[in-house]
Amino acid sequence: MLKPVDQSFRDGENNRVRLDAAYRISESGLSNTISEIYRKHGRDTCLLPLSAVSAAGGVYQQKTPSGEPIIGILVGATANPKIRHGSIINLESVSLDEIVIDHENMEVCAGAAITIDQLNHALADTISPAYRVPGSDLTSYSYAQVGSTFMTGGMGPQRRYFSDSATQILLHNGYQLETIDREELVRYAGTYGWTGLVSAVRLRYCKLPENEIAFALPIHNDSREISRLLEHLTQFCFFEFGQGLTVNLTGEPDVIIGLEHVTSGSMEPLIQNFSSNAHANRARQLSQKCREMNADGVLFVNGCTNHPVDEFLNLLIDDSDGESICIGGIDLESAEIFRSANEMRELREAIPYAARMREPHGEYRHKNHTDANIRLNPEQTALCAENLWNINKRYVNEIEQFIEETDGLRGDIIVYGHMNPYGLDPHNRLTIVADSIDIINTARESVNQFRSDFYRRLGDMCEQTASELIGGEKGAVSEHEIIEALGGLQSTPLILGNKYLRQVDAVSSASHNFNWRAFHLYGN
């Protein structure tokens, strides 16, 4: 029997998701639930996979095929995951609320109702906190679910795709469940459920160094200061996972698994709208420290080492005989130390979440953000980082000037993002509102053009410095925008272009029940 649920879902930018009905997957399982939906609403039903917290941005806001109902399928997160162990695991035997750990092969299987946090806790409690799935460090780890994360192309501070750790998925393709193996997975990752709904995933896990450190450094919006700091830390940011030790560029087990940037301005929505929240209080303290240091933001630093933490800090300190102890030229005395990495991660997630969920006042509104993941050339980190940040500052200034000079338009742009040289991706979050539909439509075209220019400049920078334009951490939607901005596939880096073509092939051949949302990207 179908289980109706409230249809009032909102996406990751707080837009209402249009649904004709929505159902939770019943105890009879995913296949039976979809069959029941077809019987009730018709075989041509447009299916829309939903997780407990829908965070897929504007991809939900698409035109609907005429006369066909949109039916949401809720894969709600489980409150009580079941954990078992097994050396040979068939994904079809893994229930939605189950985690199965294969110690022999260092793999873990999880149903689609399992969150990233539950997955990490299962490995930590069963083996050790040092064992993790690469790419499972999303800032949305507390609510992001494994199936939807595979489909959205999610990335965390490590700047590794969660989907790259998958060795197999079980997918409902609109007709039946099918197993997708290693070589084929790249066609489905990051396709937003346009190719089907994930029922379970098989993932490899690895061992990180045992001791973790977390602190925040006040920084200025200065390209040279930022480039100097990133150059200093690069050797710790590029590392390889293995079944033994995780090692950095120098072959040592001392790694930085996250450099996350937030500006003072990006903290304001959390401080203003969640004033009694513990995270808001900590953000207020950080903002005050920034003012005292004449800084305009902070860089959250998360590292792991097999050495004592003090020894690791000594490795990060500049080689200098000066009076101050500095990291990349920034005085360590000004650092904000966190009791645990989880405490810092929770604050780092709360800041962009509050920014995304703002309700701007105005009859008409438009939101977007930049998403282009750049792997800097580690041999030229300072040059690459300085050029990239100058490009970013130019884009932000263009947007701010446009808003100021456009009559009837209000809004702002909030700057935060990922500063790891292994995958530097500034998320400039734009919100504009107007009381006239003509003003907002004209403004939308203009700001989208500014973003395209931004992507083109990043592409030129990558070509000039031998850096890599990896793509968007938000998968196919971001990558389509990047490729269009670069002038099409003929002007796109080969790795990104091939990735996109594989996605096109998978989406185009998928069932209409799922790929109906992709028409605006891939045509009919």
Secondary structure, DSSP 8 states (H G I E B T S, - for coil): --EE-----B-TTS-B---SEEEE--TT-HHHHHHHHHHHH-TT-EEEEEESS---GGGG-----TT--EEEEEE---SS-EEEE-SS--GGG--TTEEEEETTTTEEEEETT-BHHHHHHHHHHHT-TTEE-TT---TTTTT-BHHHHHHHT-B-TT--BGGGGEEEEEEE-SSSEEEEEHHHHHHHTTSTTSS-EEEEEEEE-EE--SEEEEEEEEE-S-HHHHHHHHHHHHHHHSEE--SS--EETTS-SEEEEEEEEEEHHHHHHHHHH-TTSHHHHHHHHHHHHHHHTT-SEEEEEEEEESS-HHHHHHHHS-S--SSS-EETTEEGGG-EE-S-HHHHHHHHHHHHHHHHT----SSEEEEEE---EEE--GGGHHHHHHHHHHHHHHHHHHHHHHHHHSTT-EEEEEEEEE--TTSBEEEEEEEEEES-HHHHHHHHHHHHHHHHHHHHHHHHHHHHHT-EEEE-TTTHHHHHHHHHHHTSGGGS-HHHHHHHHHHHHHHHTS-HHHHGGGHHHH--
